[in-house]
Amino acid sequence: MVSDNFTIDVKQSRIFTQAQNNNFFKMNFIPSYRNLLKSGELKSRVATAKQLLSECRICPRECKIDRTAGNTGVCRSSELPIISSYTAHYGEEPVLSGTKGAGNIFFGNCNLSCVYCQNHEISQNWKSETENSVSVERLAEIMLELQAKGCHNIGLISPTHFSAQIIEAIFIAAEQGLSLPIIYNSNGYDSVETLKLFEGIVDIYLPDFKYGNDEYANRFSNAPHYFRTAKNAIREMYRQVGSKMIYENDILMRGMIVRHLVLPNDLAESEKVFEFIAGELSNEINISVMSQYFPTHIANENVLLDRKIRQTEYEKVISLLSKYNLEKGWVQDLESSNYCLPNFNSDRTNPFSF
C-alpha cells in the first residue's frame, strides 16, 4: 500500500516509487567545490581535514588514535582509504541513478557494526579489506573514471571514516577536471565538526536515519547515542543545503534526501525519526522510505530481527508520512527485499544483480 500522497511510476525504477514533486528546476549547474577550487579554499580544507587524522576525531567515536602512524581505532582503518567496489549504480532513487547510473564508490570498514548489514562483506570484513587500500591519488582517478563513464554524480558510500582522504581526493580530481555533483551517503553517525569541512564541497546529502531509539541503535549497530548524534548531523546537513532540490534534466544536482529503513517490530522507532524531521527541520525535506530489510549477516541470531518486515508494519510507517505532512520523496516497493541484496563476494565490479 502506498500513501495517497505518493504515485506509482514503474518506468522510473523497479525499486523506488517517486512522490509527487513539482519542485524541478532547469539550470546549468556548477558543483560547489569548483568555486572552492578557484578560490583556494578547497586546498585549505585538505590541510585542515588531514589534521584530524593524527588524533582521530573524524567520526563521533573520537578514538583519538594517530592514523597517520598506521594505528587503527574502532573502524580499523589507518591512513589509506579502502575501496571495496566502484560502479555505475542503477538502484538508487531515480533522480540519482537516472539513465547512466550513480557513480558509486563503496568504502570498506564502516564505523558502525549493524548485525543486519547487507554490505557486511565489505563493511565488517576488516582482515581482507586491508588488501583494498588505495592511495588518495588512486581514489581521485576512480572519481574521474566514473565521470568518463558518463555517471551523473559521484556517490560516496559509507564515507565518514575516510572524510579527510576524500576531501583531498576531490581536490586532486577537481584540478584534473572533475565536475560532477558529490553525494555524501552515510549512515547518519557523523561528526558535525567533520561535516562542516564538507560545506561547499558536497551538494547532495543522502544520510540514513536508522533509529529513533538509542537502545536499539547500540544493541544492533554498536552505535552509542545514535539518535542524538544523527539528529545533530542531519541538522548540519540541512543547514548546508536546505530542503530545496535543484535538478538538471531531471537529475538531482543539489539537495537532501533522508533515507529510513523500516525494521521488523518497529525497532527503528520510525515515528520518532519523522517527528524530528518535520518538527525541528522541515516537512519539505524529501524522505526515502526503504522496505528492503532482509535478515542477513547475523540478524537471524536475534528473534526480533529474524524475518522480513510485514505489510502491516510497512503500511503503518507509510501512514506516518501523512501524519507529519512529509509528502515529498520515495517509497520502495514492499517486495524490494527480494532483489536488493548485494553480493560483494562474487563480483565486486557489479555487486548488484538488479
N, C-alpha and C positions, 0 to 999 in steps of 0.2 A: 504494500500500500504506500502511495506517495501523497504527501500533503497537497491540499488544493492549491497551495502557492507554488507548486513545482509542476513542470510539464515534462513529459517524456519525449525525447528526441533520439531515437535509436540510431539515427545516421551519425550523430556526433560521437558516440562512444558506446561500446558494449558494457562498459563498467560504470560510467557516471551518467546521471540524468541531470541536465542543465536546468537551473532555475530560470524563471523569468528575469531578464536583466536588460533594461533599456539604456544602461549607462555605458554605451560604447562610444569611443572617440577615434577619430582618424587623425594621425599626425605623423610627421617624420621624427621618429623617436631617437634620441641620442642617450645611451646609458649614462647614468650619473658619474660613473668612475672616469669617463672620458674627460669630463670637466676637471676632476681632481688630478688627473694625469697632467693636464695642461697647466694647472696652477702650481704643481709641485707638491700638493698636499698628499697625493697618493703615496709618493715616495716617503714622506714623513710618517705616514701611518704604518708603513712597513717597519720602520725603526722602532716605533712605539709598541707595536704588536709583538715584535720579537723579544722585547724586554720582559714580557710576561712569562716567557718560557724558562727563564733562568731560575725563577721561583714560582712555579706554575700556578697561575690564577686564571687560566683560560676558561674553565668551566666552574660552576657553583661549588664543586667539591674542594677547590683550592688546596690541592695536595701539597703545594709549596716545595716541590722537588725540582732539581735542576735538570730539565730535559735536554738542555744543550750539552750536558756531560754524559748523555746516554742513560740517565736514570728514568724510571717509569713510575707512574702513580696508579690510580685505580683503572685508568683506561689502558695501561700497559703499553703506552706509546711514548717514544722518545722524541728526537728532533725531526726525523724524516716522516713525511706524510705516507700513509698506507692506502694504496688504491686497489680495491678488490675487483672492480669492474668499471668500465665506462662504455656507454652505448647510447644510441638514439632510442629513446623510450616512448612508446605509444600508449601507455596505460595510465598516464596522468589525467588530470582534469582536461577536458577538450581544449580549453584556452591556453594550456601549457604544451600539450602534445601536438596540437594542430595536425597538419598533414605530413610534416617532416620529422616529427619527434622532438622531445625534450632531450637536450644533450646532457644526460645524467652521469655524474661521477660518484661512484659509491665508495665511501671511505670505510676502512676497517676499524675495529676496536672501539665500538660505541661506548660512550660514557655512562650508559645505562646497561642493565642486565635483565631485560624482560624475559620472564620464563616462557612466554608465548611468542617470542620474536620470530617473525617469518624470514628474517635475514640472518638468523643465528650462525649460519655457516661462515659469514664474514664478520659479524659484529661481536661474536664471542668465541672465536677460534684463534686465540692470540698466538699460539705456537706457530701455526702455518702462516698466519697473516704477516709476520715479520719478514717473510720472504718476498712480500709485495711492496716493500718500502721503495719509494722513488724519490728522486731529487725534486726540489722545488721547480727547477728548470724543466724537468720532465712533466710535472703537473701543468705547467704553463703550456707545454707542447700539446698535451691532451686537450686542453681547452681550445686551442687553435685547430686541432684535428676535428673536433666536434663541429666547430664553426665551418670548416671546409666541407664537411659532410652535408651542410645545409640545415643543421638543427636550429630551432627557433630561439634557444636560450642555453645557458649553462646551469644545470641543476646540481647543486652541492648537496649530496645526500648524507645525513649524519655528519655534518662538518665541524661541529662545535669544538672538539678537542684538537683540531688542526687549523684553527682560525688564523693563527699567525702565519703559518705556511701558505694558507690560501690567499691571504691578502698580498703576500709577496709574489705569489704565482700570478695573480690578477695584474699586478703592476708590470711584471715581465711580459705577460701576454698582451696587455694593453699597449705596451711600447711596440709590439710587433703586429698590431692591427686588430686585436680582439675588440669586437663591437656589439656583442650580444648581451641582453639583459642577464643579470646574475640572480638565480633563485637560491635563497637560503632555506633549505628544507631540513629542519631539525626536529628533535623530539620534545622541544619546549623547555628542556632542562639546560638553560643558557644563562650565562653571566651578563648582567646589564652592562658592566664595565667593558666586556668584550664586544657586545652588540654595538656599543657606541662607536667603536672603531670601524664598524661596517657602514655607518651613516654616510650616505653619498656614494657608497660602493655597491650595496645591494639595492636593487629596485623592486624585487619581488620577495616578500617573506611568506613562507609556507610552513608554519610551525604545526606540529601535532600539539593538541591539548589533551593529554591522555587521561588525566584523573582530576576529579573534584574532591578527592579524598586522600589525605597524606598517608593514612594507614595502609590502604591498598597499594599505593604507589611504592611505599617502602617494602612491602611484603612481596609484591610481584615484579617490581622493576629495580629494586635496590636503589631507590631514589628518595632520600630523606627530604622532607619539606617540599615535595614536588609541587603541590598546589600553589603555595605561596611563591615559590621560585618561578613557576611557569606564568603566573599572573604578572609578576614583575617584568619578566622577559617579554611577554606579549604586549604589555603596556608600552615598553620601549620600542618594539617593532611598530606598533600603531603610531607612536609619536613620530617616528621617522617617515612613514609612508601613508598614514591615514587609511581611510576606507575607500577612497576614490580609486576606481580601476581605470587604467589607461590602456587602450587597445590600438593595435595597428593591424589591419587585415584580419580582424577577429582573434588575434593572438595577444595575450596579455603582455604588456611592456613594463607596467609598474602597478603595484598594488599589494594586497594582502589577502590570503586565503587561510583560514584556520581549519585544520583537519581535526576530526574527532572520531576515533574508532570505538564503536559500540562493543562492550564486553558482556559476556553472559552474567546473569544475576545482578545487573546494574553495578558491577564492580568499578566502572568508570565514574559513577555518580554524575551522569550526563547533565542533569538539571543544574547542578552547581556550576558546571562549565558554562552553560548557556546563560544562566543568570548573571554571571560575572561579565561575560562579553556584552550582553545587552544593557546591563545596568551601569557598568563602570567604563565601558568603551563606547560602542555604538552598535545599534541594530542594523546599520548599513554595511557592516563587515560581512564579507562572503564566507559562508560556512560550508565545509565539505564533510558530510556525514558518511562514514565508511562502515560497511557491513561485512567486510572480508575476513573478520576474525576466524581463525582456524586453530584448533588445539595442537599446534606443532611444538617443536623443541621439547621442553619438559612440562608443558602445560597439563598433559594427561596425568601427571602425578598429583594434581590438585582437583578435588571433586568439583570445586566451584568453576573451574576453567575447562573441564574435560568435555566440552561439547561446543558446537556452533551456537550462534545466537538464534533465538526463536523469533518467528514472525511477530508475535505479540510484543516481544521486547523491542523489536525494531520499530514497530508502529508507535509504541509509546514514546520513544526518543524522537521520532519524526514529528509527533504531535507537539512536542516541546518547542519546536521551531516556531510554530504558530503562536504558542503561548507567550513567547518572548519576542514575537514580531521579527524574527530572524528569517527573512524571506528571500535572501539572495544567496546563491551558492549552488551546491550539487549534492545529490543523494545517490549512493551506489545502489545498484540492483541487489536485492537480498541474496541472489544466487552467486554473487561475486566471489564468495569463499570457495566456490568450486573450481575457479580458474585463475585466481590471483596469487597463488603460492609460487614464489620464485624458486629456482634450483641453481644455486651458485656452484654446486659441486660438479655438475655435468657440463655446464657451458657458461663460463664467465663472460664471454663476449655477447651472449644473449640469454640471460638467466630467466627471462620472462617468456613463457610459451604463448601468452595471449597477445 
